[in-house]
Protein backbone atom coordinates (compact mmCIF):
# COMPACT_ATOMS: atom_id res chain seq x y z
CA UNK A 1 0.00 0.00 0.00
CA UNK A 2 1.39 3.42 -0.90
CA UNK A 3 2.21 5.87 1.87
CA UNK A 4 -0.21 8.68 2.69
CA UNK A 5 1.21 12.07 1.69
CA UNK A 6 0.89 14.97 4.11
CA UNK A 7 1.74 18.62 3.52
CA UNK A 8 2.50 20.62 6.68
CA UNK A 9 2.84 24.40 6.33
CA UNK A 10 4.70 25.89 9.28
CA UNK A 11 6.09 22.41 9.95
CA UNK A 12 9.31 23.69 11.55
CA UNK A 13 7.37 25.62 14.18
CA UNK A 14 6.45 24.58 17.71
CA UNK A 15 3.17 22.74 16.99
CA UNK A 16 4.05 21.89 13.37
CA UNK A 17 7.24 20.03 14.27
CA UNK A 18 5.42 17.84 16.80
CA UNK A 19 2.83 17.07 14.11
CA UNK A 20 5.58 16.22 11.59
CA UNK A 21 7.22 13.82 14.09
CA UNK A 22 3.90 12.04 14.60
CA UNK A 23 3.16 11.81 10.84
CA UNK A 24 6.60 10.29 10.16
CA UNK A 25 5.97 7.76 12.94
CA UNK A 26 2.70 6.86 11.17
CA UNK A 27 4.74 6.31 8.00
CA UNK A 28 3.41 9.32 6.06
CA UNK A 29 5.43 10.93 3.29
CA UNK A 30 5.82 14.53 4.50
CA UNK A 31 6.41 17.85 2.71
CA UNK A 32 7.17 20.78 5.04
CA UNK A 33 6.91 24.37 3.78
CA UNK A 34 8.22 26.94 6.26
CA UNK A 35 9.81 30.36 5.75
CA UNK A 36 11.72 29.93 9.08
CA UNK A 37 10.64 33.36 10.36
CA UNK A 38 9.79 31.74 13.69
CA UNK A 39 10.24 28.04 12.88
CA UNK A 40 13.61 26.32 13.28
CA UNK A 41 15.04 23.41 11.31
CA UNK A 42 16.43 22.13 14.65
CA UNK A 43 12.83 21.42 15.71
CA UNK A 44 12.64 18.67 13.10
CA UNK A 45 14.15 15.48 14.50
CA UNK A 46 14.37 13.63 11.19
CA UNK A 47 15.06 16.03 8.32
CA UNK A 48 16.35 13.18 6.13
CA UNK A 49 12.91 11.52 6.13
CA UNK A 50 10.98 14.46 4.71
CA UNK A 51 11.05 17.08 1.97
CA UNK A 52 11.69 20.61 3.26
CA UNK A 53 11.08 23.85 1.33
CA UNK A 54 12.18 27.13 2.88
CA UNK A 55 9.69 29.43 1.15
CA UNK A 56 6.58 31.51 1.71
CA UNK A 57 3.53 29.27 1.17
CA UNK A 58 2.15 31.77 -1.34
CA UNK A 59 5.33 31.80 -3.47
CA UNK A 60 5.17 30.34 -6.97
CA UNK A 61 7.94 27.84 -6.15
CA UNK A 62 6.16 26.53 -3.05
CA UNK A 63 2.76 26.28 -4.78
CA UNK A 64 4.33 24.49 -7.75
CA UNK A 65 6.10 21.98 -5.44
CA UNK A 66 2.87 21.43 -3.48
CA UNK A 67 0.98 20.54 -6.67
CA UNK A 68 3.80 18.20 -7.72
CA UNK A 69 3.83 16.54 -4.29
CA UNK A 70 0.05 16.02 -4.62
CA UNK A 71 -0.81 15.59 -0.92
CA UNK A 72 -3.61 13.44 0.50
CA UNK A 73 -3.84 15.77 3.51
CA UNK A 74 -2.96 19.42 3.99
CA UNK A 75 -2.22 20.68 7.52
CA UNK A 76 -2.08 24.47 7.47
CA UNK A 77 -0.24 25.83 10.52
CA UNK A 78 1.88 28.60 8.95
CA UNK A 79 0.81 32.07 10.15
CA UNK A 80 1.96 35.45 11.29
CA UNK A 81 1.18 34.63 14.90
CA UNK A 82 2.26 37.71 16.85
CA UNK A 83 -0.65 39.80 18.12
CA UNK A 84 1.73 42.77 18.54
CA UNK A 85 2.96 42.55 14.93
CA UNK A 86 -0.66 42.28 13.74
CA UNK A 87 -1.50 45.56 15.51
CA UNK A 88 1.65 47.36 14.27
CA UNK A 89 1.48 46.00 10.73
CA UNK A 90 -2.02 44.82 9.75
CA UNK A 91 -1.05 44.65 6.04
CA UNK A 92 1.59 42.01 6.83
CA UNK A 93 -1.00 40.13 8.88
CA UNK A 94 -3.42 40.20 5.93
CA UNK A 95 -0.70 38.85 3.59
CA UNK A 96 0.28 35.90 5.81
CA UNK A 97 -3.04 35.08 7.41
CA UNK A 98 -5.49 35.64 4.51
CA UNK A 99 -3.87 36.14 1.08
CA UNK A 100 -1.28 33.34 1.17
CA UNK A 101 -3.65 30.77 2.76
CA UNK A 102 -6.18 31.51 -0.04
CA UNK A 103 -3.41 30.92 -2.62
CA UNK A 104 -2.65 27.63 -0.86
CA UNK A 105 -6.33 26.61 -0.92
CA UNK A 106 -6.54 27.36 -4.66
CA UNK A 107 -3.50 25.12 -5.26
CA UNK A 108 -4.84 22.33 -3.02
CA UNK A 109 -8.04 22.20 -5.09
CA UNK A 110 -5.86 21.02 -8.01
CA UNK A 111 -4.48 18.03 -6.10
CA UNK A 112 -5.83 14.73 -4.73
CA UNK A 113 -6.07 16.24 -1.25
CA UNK A 114 -9.03 14.83 0.69
CA UNK A 115 -8.83 16.98 3.84
CA UNK A 116 -7.63 20.50 4.73
CA UNK A 117 -6.85 20.92 8.45
CA UNK A 118 -6.44 24.47 9.76
CA UNK A 119 -5.06 25.49 13.14
CA UNK A 120 -7.17 28.45 14.23
CA UNK A 121 -7.13 30.39 17.48
CA UNK A 122 -9.77 29.65 20.11
CA UNK A 123 -8.09 32.20 22.38
CA UNK A 124 -8.74 35.18 20.07
CA UNK A 125 -11.56 34.57 17.55
CA UNK A 126 -14.40 34.83 20.08
CA UNK A 127 -13.45 38.36 21.21
CA UNK A 128 -14.93 38.82 24.65
CA UNK A 129 -17.02 35.63 24.47
CA UNK A 130 -20.70 35.49 25.43
CA UNK A 131 -20.17 32.46 27.64
CA UNK A 132 -17.33 30.68 29.40
CA UNK A 133 -16.54 27.87 28.81
CA UNK A 134 -16.93 29.03 25.21
CA UNK A 135 -18.63 26.91 22.54
CA UNK A 136 -18.01 27.17 18.79
CA UNK A 137 -20.85 29.66 18.26
CA UNK A 138 -20.42 31.79 21.40
CA UNK A 139 -19.05 34.85 19.61
CA UNK A 140 -19.08 37.99 21.73
CA UNK A 141 -17.35 41.22 20.72
CA UNK A 142 -15.13 41.39 17.65
CA UNK A 143 -11.58 40.07 18.26
CA UNK A 144 -9.32 42.60 19.97
CA UNK A 145 -6.48 42.30 17.42
CA UNK A 146 -6.10 42.06 13.62
CA UNK A 147 -4.56 38.61 14.32
CA UNK A 148 -7.79 37.35 15.93
CA UNK A 149 -9.87 38.96 13.17
CA UNK A 150 -7.80 37.32 10.41
CA UNK A 151 -8.12 33.87 12.03
CA UNK A 152 -11.88 34.34 12.36
CA UNK A 153 -12.17 35.46 8.71
CA UNK A 154 -10.05 32.59 7.44
CA UNK A 155 -12.29 30.12 9.31
CA UNK A 156 -15.25 31.49 7.33
CA UNK A 157 -13.33 31.60 4.03
CA UNK A 158 -12.28 27.94 4.45
CA UNK A 159 -15.91 26.92 5.00
CA UNK A 160 -16.93 28.85 1.88
CA UNK A 161 -13.99 27.58 -0.24
CA UNK A 162 -14.71 23.90 0.36
CA UNK A 163 -18.51 24.14 0.42
CA UNK A 164 -19.95 21.33 -1.70
CA UNK A 165 -16.51 20.02 -2.68
CA UNK A 166 -15.04 16.59 -2.20
CA UNK A 167 -12.24 18.03 -0.07
CA UNK A 168 -13.36 18.06 3.57
CA UNK A 169 -12.10 20.65 6.06
CA UNK A 170 -11.27 20.60 9.75
CA UNK A 171 -11.05 23.97 11.45
CA UNK A 172 -9.54 23.46 14.90
CA UNK A 173 -9.74 26.41 17.30
CA UNK A 174 -6.83 25.79 19.67
CA UNK A 175 -6.74 27.07 23.22
CA UNK A 176 -3.32 28.16 24.62
CA UNK A 177 -1.05 25.39 23.37
CA UNK A 178 2.11 24.71 25.39
CA UNK A 179 4.84 22.09 25.55
CA UNK A 180 8.46 21.33 24.60
CA UNK A 181 10.00 23.44 21.77
CA UNK A 182 7.83 26.47 22.53
CA UNK A 183 9.87 29.61 22.01
CA UNK A 184 10.17 31.58 25.27
CA UNK A 185 10.85 34.74 23.26
CA UNK A 186 7.37 34.81 21.74
CA UNK A 187 4.33 36.28 23.44
CA UNK A 188 2.19 33.14 23.61
CA UNK A 189 4.46 30.85 25.56
CA UNK A 190 3.80 31.96 29.13
CA UNK A 191 4.48 28.44 30.51
CA UNK A 192 7.78 28.28 28.62
CA UNK A 193 8.72 31.81 29.77
CA UNK A 194 7.87 31.28 33.45
CA UNK A 195 9.49 27.84 33.58
CA UNK A 196 12.81 29.08 32.16
CA UNK A 197 12.83 32.04 34.52
CA UNK A 198 12.26 29.89 37.60
CA UNK A 199 14.77 27.21 36.57
CA UNK A 200 17.28 30.09 36.35
CA UNK A 201 16.29 31.40 39.78
CA UNK A 202 14.67 34.51 38.28
CA UNK A 203 11.28 36.06 38.99
CA UNK A 204 8.38 36.04 36.52
CA UNK A 205 6.54 39.18 35.38
CA UNK A 206 2.77 39.16 35.74
CA UNK A 207 0.63 41.78 34.00
CA UNK A 208 -2.40 42.98 35.96
CA UNK A 209 -3.64 41.04 38.97
CA UNK A 210 -2.66 37.58 37.72
CA UNK A 211 -6.25 36.45 38.23
CA UNK A 212 -6.88 36.39 34.47
CA UNK A 213 -7.46 32.80 33.31
CA UNK A 214 -6.48 30.76 30.26
CA UNK A 215 -7.14 27.29 28.92
CA UNK A 216 -3.76 25.55 28.54
CA UNK A 217 -3.75 22.50 26.26
CA UNK A 218 -0.72 20.25 25.80
CA UNK A 219 0.86 20.08 22.33
CA UNK A 220 0.66 16.26 22.22
CA UNK A 221 -3.12 16.45 22.77
CA UNK A 222 -3.47 19.01 19.96
CA UNK A 223 -1.52 16.76 17.56
CA UNK A 224 -3.79 13.85 18.52
CA UNK A 225 -6.86 16.00 17.63
CA UNK A 226 -5.41 16.67 14.15
CA UNK A 227 -4.86 12.94 13.59
CA UNK A 228 -8.39 12.08 14.72
CA UNK A 229 -9.84 14.35 12.02
CA UNK A 230 -8.31 12.16 9.32
CA UNK A 231 -10.59 9.20 9.95
CA UNK A 232 -13.78 11.30 9.81
CA UNK A 233 -16.01 11.86 6.78
CA UNK A 234 -17.43 15.16 8.10
CA UNK A 235 -16.43 18.81 7.91
CA UNK A 236 -15.44 20.18 11.32
CA UNK A 237 -15.27 23.45 13.18
CA UNK A 238 -14.14 22.39 16.65
CA UNK A 239 -12.70 23.86 19.81
CA UNK A 240 -9.60 22.07 21.05
CA UNK A 241 -8.84 22.91 24.67
CA UNK A 242 -8.50 21.33 28.10
CA UNK A 243 -11.72 22.89 29.40
CA UNK A 244 -9.81 23.80 32.58
CA UNK A 245 -9.46 27.44 33.58
CA UNK A 246 -6.05 28.19 35.10
CA UNK A 247 -5.20 31.64 36.40
CA UNK A 248 -1.74 33.13 35.86
CA UNK A 249 -1.14 33.04 39.64
CA UNK A 250 -2.12 29.35 39.78
CA UNK A 251 0.32 28.76 36.95
CA UNK A 252 3.11 30.43 38.91
CA UNK A 253 2.37 28.17 41.92
CA UNK A 254 2.34 25.01 39.77
CA UNK A 255 5.71 25.86 38.22
CA UNK A 256 7.18 26.90 41.61
CA UNK A 257 6.24 23.50 42.97
CA UNK A 258 7.59 21.63 39.94
CA UNK A 259 11.00 23.35 39.96
CA UNK A 260 11.19 23.74 43.79
CA UNK A 261 11.70 27.48 43.65
CA UNK A 262 9.89 30.20 45.57
CA UNK A 263 9.69 33.32 43.43
CA UNK A 264 8.76 36.93 43.96
CA UNK A 265 6.38 38.09 41.26
CA UNK A 266 7.13 41.32 39.39
CA UNK A 267 3.72 42.90 38.84
CA UNK A 268 3.25 45.24 35.88
CA UNK A 269 0.28 47.18 34.60
CA UNK A 270 -2.43 45.11 32.87
CA UNK A 271 -2.08 44.91 29.08
CA UNK A 272 -4.70 46.79 27.11
CA UNK A 273 -7.47 44.64 25.67
CA UNK A 274 -6.41 41.48 27.53
CA UNK A 275 -9.25 39.04 28.18
CA UNK A 276 -9.94 38.35 31.84
CA UNK A 277 -11.30 34.84 31.26
CA UNK A 278 -10.71 32.38 28.45
CA UNK A 279 -11.63 28.70 28.50
CA UNK A 280 -13.01 26.56 25.68
CA UNK A 281 -15.84 24.04 25.69
CA UNK A 282 -14.50 21.15 23.59
CA UNK A 283 -17.44 18.77 24.07
CA UNK A 284 -18.26 18.91 20.33
CA UNK A 285 -14.77 17.51 19.55
CA UNK A 286 -15.50 14.62 21.89
CA UNK A 287 -18.84 13.94 20.16
CA UNK A 288 -17.61 14.22 16.58
CA UNK A 289 -14.00 12.93 16.51
CA UNK A 290 -13.78 11.21 19.90
CA UNK A 291 -11.13 13.64 21.17
CA UNK A 292 -10.56 15.03 24.64
CA UNK A 293 -7.55 16.55 26.34
CA UNK A 294 -5.65 13.87 28.29
CA UNK A 295 -2.60 15.63 29.70
CA UNK A 296 -2.90 17.29 33.11
CA UNK A 297 -1.19 20.66 33.31
CA UNK A 298 1.19 19.35 36.02
CA UNK A 299 2.28 16.54 33.66
CA UNK A 300 2.72 18.95 30.76
CA UNK A 301 4.83 21.32 32.90
CA UNK A 302 7.09 18.37 33.85
CA UNK A 303 7.63 17.66 30.13
CA UNK A 304 8.55 21.32 29.52
CA UNK A 305 11.03 21.27 32.44
CA UNK A 306 12.70 18.05 31.15
CA UNK A 307 12.98 19.52 27.66
CA UNK A 308 14.54 22.80 28.87
CA UNK A 309 17.06 20.91 31.04
CA UNK A 310 17.97 18.55 28.17
CA UNK A 311 18.52 21.55 25.88
CA UNK A 312 21.16 22.82 28.27
CA UNK A 313 23.19 19.62 28.57
C-alpha positions, 0 to 999 in steps of 0.5 A: 500500500502506498504511503499517505502524503501529508503537507505541513505548512509551518512544519518547523514551528512549535506545533508543526514540528510535533505534528511532523514527528507524529506523521513520520511515525505513522509512515506518512510521506511529508512535505514541510513548507516553512519560511523559518521566520519563527520556525527552526530546522532544529525542531525537526528530528528527522530532516532526512525523512521528509522534503523541506522547502524554505519558502513563503507558502504563497510563493510560486515555487512553493505552490508548484512543489505542493501541486507536484507533491500532490498531498492526501492531507494538507495541515495548514499551521503557517501564520503570522502569529504575533498579536503585537505585529498584527496591531503594528502592521495589519497589512503584513498580517493580511498577507500571511493570514489571509492572502497566502492561505487563499493561494494555498487553498486554490493550489490544493483544489488542483491536487488529490487532497481529501482533507484541509486541516487548519489550526485556528485560534480559540483564544482570540476569535471569540473576542470577549465571548458570550459564555465561558466555557466558550462553545463554537458559536459563542461569539461575543465582541469582535476580536481585539487584534487584527490577528484574531480577526484574520483567524476568524475570517479565514475560518469562514473563508475555508468553510466557503472555499470547500462548500460542496466540494469533495475536499473536507475541512477541519477547522480546529480552534486551539486554546493556549497550546504549550509544551516542549519546543515552545519559544520563550521569546514569543508572546504566547508561551507563558508556561515556557517563559515562566518555567525558564525564569524559575529554573534560572532562579529569576522572577516572573513578570505578571501583567495585571492582577494575575487572576486572568485565566487561560485554557492551557492544552498540551501540544501532544493532545493538539496533535492527537486532535489533528490525527483524529480528524483524518478518519472522519467523513465530516467537515469540522469546526471544533474547539480544542482545549482542556476545558480547565481554567487556570489563572496566571497566579495558579500557573506560577504556583504550579511551576514553583512547585515543579521546579522547587523554587519560591519566586517573587512576582514582578507585577506590571500594569495590565495589558490593554485589551487582555481578556480576563477569562478564556476557556473553551468548551471542547465537548463537540470535539469529543462527540464528533472525533472522539477527542478530549484533552488527556494531559494534566497541566502538572504533567505537561509542565514536567515535560517542559522542564525536562525539555529545557534541562535537556537543551542545556546539557 
